[in-house]
Amino acid sequence: DTLTVAEVAGRFLIEHVEARRKPTTLRLYRLVIEGHLKPHLGSLPIAGVSADDMLKLHHRLRATPYLANRVIAVTSKLMNWAALKGYRGDGPHVNPCLGIEKFKEESRRRYLSAGELKRLGAALRVGERRQQIPPSAATAIRVLLLTGARSSEILSLRWRDVDFKGGALNLPDSKSGRKTILLSAPAIEILKAWPRFAGSPYVFPGEGHGRRKGQHRVSLADPWEWLRRRAKLPDLRIHDLRHSYASVAASSGQSLPMIGALLGHTQAATTNRYAHL
């Protein structure tokens, strides 16, 4: 019997993505496959997916161009893998994603003003007091504000990588490889005051069960949604805290190379996006 897109996508996640990619990449692939590919094309035979099918899916997501382009990119990887495994057959149409023109993606960087930062801090305190935001989420968000780190770097942080004496987080792996994140005095105070949880190596252990048991917290989505509603910042993404950290560094007179070092950039061109600040 011909395998369906859903069946092959499941094998792809387990045999290829879980085995070879970082957890953040795995989350993106799962989001694309479970949230968009399976609902629309999951029942089709993998060998029968055409370029027209992919064009229609891409067009359906045109209101969110970044997501639409990621769906095509992830599906293209899936199709290449399926071809290697013999699920797609061979010939010129082995990858139906080839040649699809990407939507233009607008570069978006949002910076918090001093007043907005004040509102965010006030909302954090209210959320904790009313128990709308778990202490672990509130602490993680404060660390993000004070370090400019990526949320995945803080949520997966292990105590063994926290160097209080040296004032740094020494990450063995991140999006840009091995990385050192400098800690300011307030960030050190927050981490020192945060308890260690018995039996877990993680600073922010999760509450998962089954395969997720014993792992770290993976998302701040729900507390972040409450927080930005309370602070009246509906367009603020959690990654914007990283941009805001860079803007504060720039406005305080730090050089671009210093900002790049603080953010852990490996390419000067990445930091140059903040030159106008």
N, C-alpha and C positions, 0 to 999 in steps of 0.2 A: 504494500500500500504506500502511496505517496504521503510523506509527512507534511503536516501543515506548518504554516509560519509560526504559530504558537508553540508547537512541539519542538521545532528546530531552535527557536529563540530561547526556550528553556534550557536546552542542551548547551547552547552557545554561552549562556550566562554561567552555567556550572563548570563546563569543561574548559572554557577559554578565559572569560572575564574574571571569574573568581580566582582562577589559578595564576593569572598573569598581570592583573591590573591592581592599582591601589584602591582602597575602600571608597574614596571619593569618586573615582571613575566608575566603580561598580554601581554606586548610587545613581549616577547619571544614566548609565545604561539601563538600569532597572526602571527608572522613571520613564524613559522613552519607550521601552518595550512594554511594560505593564500599563502605562497610562495612555499610550497613543498607538503603538504598532498592533498590539493584540486586539484592542477593541475594534479597530477598523479593518485590519487585514489578517487577523489571527486564524480565521477559519479557511483561508485560501491555501491551496497546495504551495509549498515553498518553491517548487519548480515552475509554478504558473504565474508568479508575481511579475508584472510587466512594468515597463517605464511609465506607462500611462497610470497605473495604480499608484506609483510613487509620486508622480506629478500631482495627482488629485489630492493625495494626503498632504503634500507640501502646500498646495494652494488652500486647503481647508484650514491650515494653521497660519495663514498669512497675517492675521492680526497680531501674532507674536512671532516676529521674524527670527529672533534668536532661537527660540524653541523649534520653529519649523526647520531651520538649518541644522540644528543638533539632531533632530529626528532623521534627516536624510544622512547625516554623517555616521550616526550609529547604525542605521539600517545598512548602509554601504559596507561597514565592517562585518556585519552579520552575513550579508550576501557573499562577500569574499570568503568568509570562513565556511559557509554552507557549500560553496563551489569546491573548496579544497577537500571537504568531507564527502563530496560526491552527491550532495542533496539537490544541487541545481542543474546538474548535467554540464555540458560545455558548449562552446560556441560564442558568438559575438555579444549575446544578450545575457551573459552569465551574471552580470551585476546591473540591475535595472535602475540603479541610482546614478550611474555614470552620465555626465553631461547635464544634469539638472542644475540650472543656474540658481545660485543662492540669493535670498533676499538681502537687501542692504541692511546692515545692522548699525544703528546709531550708537556711537560711543556715549555712555551715560555715566557721569560721575557726580554724585550728590554729596555736598559738604554741609555739615551741620553748623549753623551759626551759634554764637555763644548763648543766645536766648533759647535756641532749640535744644542745645545740650542741657541747659538748666531744666527745661520741661521733661526731657528724657530722664534725667536724674530724679526729678520729683515723682514721675510715674513709676520708676523702679521702686522707690521707697513705699509708695502707696500700694503697689502690687504685692510687695513682700508683707506689708502690714495686714492686708486683706486676704493674704494667702492665695492670691490670683496667680502669682509667679512663684514657682518652687525656689527655695534658697540656692539650689545648684545652678538653676538657669540665671538667676540674678547675679550670682558670683561670676559665672562664665561671661556674662555680658559686660560686667565691670572690667574684667580682665581684658576682654576684647577692646574696650574703649581705651584702656591704658597701655596697650601694647601694639595695636595696629595689626595683630595677628589675624590669620584666616580662622574662621569658626571651626573648621575641621582640625586645625592644629591645636586649638585649645580644648575642644571636646575629647580628643584622643590623647591628651597629655598624660604622661605617666609621672609619678612622683620621683622616680629615679632620674628623670631628665630635668628636674627643677634644682637649680644651683642657687640656694639662698646666699651663700657666702660670696659667690661671684656675681650675683645679681643678674642671672640669665636663665633662659630655658634653652637647653641644648637638645634640639630635636634630631634624632638619628635619620629621620626621613620626613620630607614634606613635598609640596608641589615642585619646589626647586632643588630637591635633594637635601643633604645635611644642612642644618640651619641653626643659627644662634639668634634668639630673640632677647633683647635687652629688657631688663625689668627696672622700672622706676621705683622709688621708695614706696609710693602708695600701692603699686601692684604687688610688691613684696609683702606689705602689711596685709593685704587682702588674702593672699595665698597662705601666709603664716597662720592667719586666723581660721582658715577653712579646715574642717576636720578630715582626718584620714579614715577611710572606711575599711573595716577589717576584711581581709580576704581579697581585696581588689587592689591591683597595682595602679589604677587610674585615679586621677584627681577628681574626675566627674564620672563615676560609674553609672551605667544605665540601670533600668529596672526591667530589662527584657527577660523573656522566658524562652525555653527551647534553645534554638541555635544562637539566640542573642544573649543568653544567660552568661553573666560574667564579663560582658563586653562594656565598652564605654557608652556614654550618652551620645546619640547620633544626630539629634535635632533640637533646635530652639524655636521651631516654627510656631507652636501654639502660644508660648509665653511672649514671643516677639510680636505676634498678631495683637494680643491684648495690649502690650506695651505701646505700640505705635498708635493704636486707637486712643488710648488714654492720653498720650502726649500730643495728640492731634498732628501726627506725622505720617499720613496715610501712604505716602510715596517712598518712605524710607526702607531700604533693604538692609539686612544685617551686614552685608559686605560694605555698605556705605560708611560703617564705623571705621573701616580701614582707610578709606579715602579721607575721612574727617581727621583721622590721626595724622595723615600726611599733611593736610592743610594747616593743622595747628603747628606742626614742626616747621613748615615753610614760613608761616606768619611770625614765628618766633626767631627767624633768622638762620635756620639750619640750611646748609648747602644741599644741592641735589645729590651729590655723592653720599652725604650723611643720611639723607632721607632714604636713599636706596639701600644703604646698609641697615637702617632701622627696620625697613620693610622686608629685607631679605631678597631684594631683586638681584638677579644674576646678570641682567643686561641693562646697560645705561639707558637704552631707548625706552625701557619700561618706566623708568623714573622720570624721563623727560616729559611725560604727560602732565607732570605737576609744575612744569617750568613757569606757566603763566601765573601761578600763585605767588 
